[in-house]
Amino acid sequence: MKTKVAVIGVGGRTGTMFAYELQNAAEVVGVARKEEVDLIKKKKLYIEKSGSQRELFQGRVISEDEFPGKELPDIIFLATKNPVSLPVKSYYQKISDFLKGKEEKLPSLVLSQNGIAATKEALTALKEVFGEKGESIQIIRVCLLNPIEKKIIKNDLEASSKKDFGNVCINYFLPIRLTFGVFSGSKDTQKIEKVFKEAHIEAQKVLPEDVTNMEFSKLFSNLLGVVSAVEGLSIKDGFKKKDVFVEEINVLREYIKVVKTSGGRFLNLPNAPIAFLATLIEKTPLPVLEAVRSKIGSMISKGRGGKPKGNLDEIDYYIGAIVELGKTLNIDTPSSKKVLKKTLKKLATSSRMG
């Protein structure tokens, strides 16, 4: 019998990718907002894997209101944006209502968000729904290493044919690579490992005690190029500008300091030598780094397949994590605060224009 998987957040980048790629390995149901369900029914959601032709997204999808359906999933992949507290509480409350007090095994929760707060937020939300029983629910942390891009085709110049007008395309490359580890609950990961293997996902497991360090390491990767993105520049172009590059390094050094002060450390992830990069940036004199900044920018851009940095609201969350952790540890983070302020200003401007 196949593992039953619910992927919450279909229509978004990560949710669409997981819902599509897991179908051969599990019994998958996608969960989406009404507008995304309508998009899929109108056959306007596409998958575009690098080097391959565009494919129409196909799969079973239900709306948020229909969850959990007739039976509970074994695993929930939560692929909504940060913060996760509200969606975790909402969906597990639906599960609690569905069970009506019956003692059944609750679905494992897989979190794929970036940042360093998702696991703790999720555990708090589960305890609000189930009390101390919430601590027994398995939370699996996933750090996705593939860049994913969402494109909305706005005109025929960007479309391969007229029928593509207005389509949404989720673009990524294969193989999918990720690291994962258990944050709380059962340490048994055989079920999800089997799903990853049968879906041809390259998944590296970390020990439970290293899950937080895995989060720290992934956020380091996300922080590469944030200053350039806030300035509206690609990583390659941003790193060519001395003032932008210096700000990038200052933000990273502040992050390294707060992570180490908190007792954390950086890990080398598959195809991402984060521990090495963190040491290099921390220890190398700034003038030496400045001399090779263009090469560093090109290297990072190449590692991401040339894809742009994430949305401004994600950058807000990344930088905000540094500032908040700094406050907790009584460490000043002036460069991060400066970038955060600029990000919030741009978000406010774009919101007014929208």
N, C-alpha and C positions, 0 to 999 in steps of 0.2 A: 504494500500500500504506500502510495506516495505521500510525502510530508505535505501538509496543508499550510500554505503561506499566504498571508494577507500583506500586500504592499500598500501602505498608506502614503499618498502623495503622488499618484500617477497623474501625469500632465506636467509635472515638474521634471527637472533634469534627472536627479538620482532615482526618484520613484519610477519614472518611465523606463529607465535603463534596467533596474532590477526586475520590474514586472515582466519585461520582455525577455531578458536573458535567463531567468529562472524557470521559464515555462517547461523546458524539457527535463528539468530536474525535480519539479514539485508541482503540486496542484495549486496554481496561483490564482488569486483574485485580487484585482487592483481596486483600490478605494480612492475616490476622487471627489472634488467639489462638483456641483451641478454643471458649471460652465465647462469643466474638463470632460465630464461625461458626455455632454452635448458635442464637444469638439471631436471626441472619439467616434461617436455615433455618426457624425457627418463625414467621417473618414478624412480628417484634416490633421491628424497627429502622425508624424513620420519618425522613423529611426534612420539615422545616417551614420554608418560606421565608416571610419576613415579608410579610404581605398575601395569602398564598395558602393553599389548603387543604393539609392534611397528605398526604404521599405516601409509600407504602411504598418502602423502599430496595430496589432491584433491581440486579442485576449479578453478574458472576462473582466468586466469592470462594473462596480456598483457605486452608488452615491454614498456619501457619509451617513445619510439618514437610514440607509438600508443595512449598514453594518450592525452586527456581524453576520446577518443572513440566517440560514437554517442551522448552521453548526459553527463551532469555534475553530479558528485556525490553530495549528501547532506553534507557529512562529509569526510574529508581527514585525515586519520591516517598517519602521517609522522613518519616512523620508521627507517630513515636513521641515520648514525652516525653523531656526532657533527663534525664541526659546521653546523648549519642548514641554514645559510643565502643563500647559493647558491641553494640548492634544493628547498627551499621555493620560491625564486625568479623565478627559472626555471619553476616549475610546475604551479605557478599562472600566469606567463607570457603566458604559453600554454592555460590557461583558458581565459585570456584576449583576445588572438588571436582567440580562439574558439567563443567567444561571439561577436567579431567584433563590439564593441560599444553598443551592446544591454544591456538594463538595466535589469539584472536578479540578483537574490540573489546569492551571492558568497558562495562557500562551507565553512563550519566551518573547522578550522584547529586544529587538535589534535596533540600535541607534547608529545612524550613519552621518549625523551632523558634524560639522567642523566645530572647533572650539574646545574648551576644557570644562564646561559646566553641565553638559547634557546629561551625563550619568547621574550626578548628584540631584539634579532637578527632577529626573525621571523617578528616582528612588523615593524622593519626598512626595511626589504626586501619587505613586502607587500606595504609599503608606496612608495618604489621605483617604484613599478609596477603600483599602482593605485592612487598615490598621497595621499591627505588627506582622500580619500575614504577608503584607506587601514586600517585606524583606526576603521572602522565600521565592519570589518571582525572579526568574533568571533574566538578567540584563546583560546583553552581549554588545560590546562596543566594537564598531567597525570603522576603520580609517581607510577610506577609498583613495587610491593613489593615482587613478586615471583622471585627467581633466575632462569635464563634460561641458558642452556648450548648448545653449538653447537659442535657436534662431527663429525669428518670425519673418517669413518672406513677405515683404511689403509691396513689391512691384514685379512686373514681368522681367525687368532687367536682371533681377536676382534669381528668378525662377528658371528651372530647366524647361518648363512648358507652361502654357497658360493655365492648365488645370491645377498647378501648384500654388496659384495665387492665394495668399492668406494662410497657407499651411504653417504649422509649427513643426520644427525639426529638432530632434535631440541628437546631437552629434558626439560621438566618442570613438575610441579605438580599442581594439582587442589585442591581446587578452586583457580582461579586467583583472587588476591586481589590487589586493587589499591586505591589511593586517587586521586581526581581531583578537579579542580576549574577553573573558568573563569578568564583569564588574561585581555582580552580586548574584545570589541564588546558586543553583546547582552548577558544579564545575564540569559536568558532562556535556561535551560539545559534539558528540558523534553525529547527531542528527543534522546539525547545520554544516558540519564538515562534509557529510555525504552530499548535501544539496550543492555546496560550492564545487565539489569535485565533479559531480554529474553535469553541472552547468559550465564546466571548463573555466571556472574562476580560480585564479592563482591566489590562494589564501594562506597567509603566514600567521600562525597562532603565537601569541605572546602569553606569558604567565600572568595570572591574575594580579600579582604584585607589580607588574609592569604596565598595566592598563593605563594608569594615569600618566606614566612616562611616555606611552605611545601617543596619548592625547597631546601632551606637551610637544612632542616631536612633529606631529601632523600640523599643529598650529604654527610651528616654526616655518614649515613649508608654505602654509597659507600666507604668512606675513611677508614672504619674499615678493617684493614688487608692489606692496600696498601703497606706498607713498607715490609711486609712479602712477598708479591707477587713480588715486585721488586727484592728481594733477592732470588727469585725462591723457596720460601717455602710456604707451606700451612699455614693457620691461626693458626692451632693447633701447628705446629712445630715452626712457627715464634715466637709465644708468649712464647714459652718455653725458647727462647734465650733472656737473659736480655737486651743486647744492642739493639736488634731489637725491643723488647717491649717498651723500653724507647723512641726510635725514633717514634714508633707508637703514644705514648701518647703525645710527643712533637708536632707532626703534628696536632693531634686533638685539643690540647690546643691552638695552633696558629689559627686554624680555628674557634674555639669558640670565641676567642678574636676579630677576624675581623668581624664575624657575629654580635656580640653584639655591637661593635663600629659602625657598619653600621646602627644600629637601628633594626636589625632583632632579631628573637628569634626562639627557637626550639619547635616543636610540637611532641606529642606522636602520632605515626601512628599506625594503626591496627597491633597488634602482634609485634610492634617495638617501645618500650618506649624510643624514642630518647631524649626527654626533660630530662627524668630521667637519662639516660646514660651520657648526656652532663654535667649535674650538678655533677654527681658522678666523672667523669674524671677531671672536672675543680677544684673541691673542695677537693678531697681526696689526701692526701700526697702521693707522688710517691712511697716511701718505702712500704706503705700499699697496693697499687695497684700491686707492684712487687711481693708481697707475694702470691697474688691470680691470677697471670697472666695466669697460665695454665688453671684455671677454666674459666677465661674470654674468652680465646681462644676457649675452648671447647664449651662454650655457644654460641658464635658467629657462629662457624662452624655448630653447630646443627641447629641454626636458619636459616641457608642458605641451609639446607638439605645436608650438606657436599660438596656442589658444590664449585669449585675453584673461585678465584677472576677473574674479567674481564681481557680483553686484556691489554697489556702494553700501547697501544695508548689511551685507555680509562683512564688509571691511569694518563697518561700524562695530560689529560684534567682535571681530578679531582684536581690534585695537582696544576696545572697551575691556576685554579680558585682561590685557596687560595693566591698564589703569586700575581696575578693580583689585587685581592681585597685588599690585604695588601698594594700594591703600591698606589692604589687609596686613601686609608685612611692614608697613610704615616706610616704604621706599618711594622716593619721588621719581616720577617718570615724565619729565617735561616734554621730551620729543613726542612721546605717545599721546600726551594730552593735546599737544598742538595739532597733530594729525587728526585726532578724534574730533576736535573742535571744527576743523576744516571739513571733515567728512559730514558732520551733522549739519553744517551750514549748507553744503551741497545737497544733502537729502531734503532739507527744508525748501530749498529753491526748486528742486525738481518736483516736489510735492505740490507746490503752489502752481507750477507750470502745468502739472498734470491735471 
